Amino acid sequence: MHATKGDQLVQHGRVVGEHDKVAEIVEVMGDEGTPPYRVRFEDGHEAVCSPGPDSEIRHGESRR
């Protein structure tokens, strides 16, 4: 998984009815775009995370 600042991290819901969580990557803390990432969620809170297999990166050009 590789990301750059400004990409979106999408954490897919794990159970039926659970919504996806979308966050903006505000800092890449790993080497060459690898996790961990500092992210800002839609409600404004920030966290540091290492995304699992239920997550995807949406790069700037693929969000259009």
Helices and strands as residue ranges (DSSP letters): E 8-11, E 21-28, G 31-33, E 37-41, E 46-49, E 55-58, G 60-63
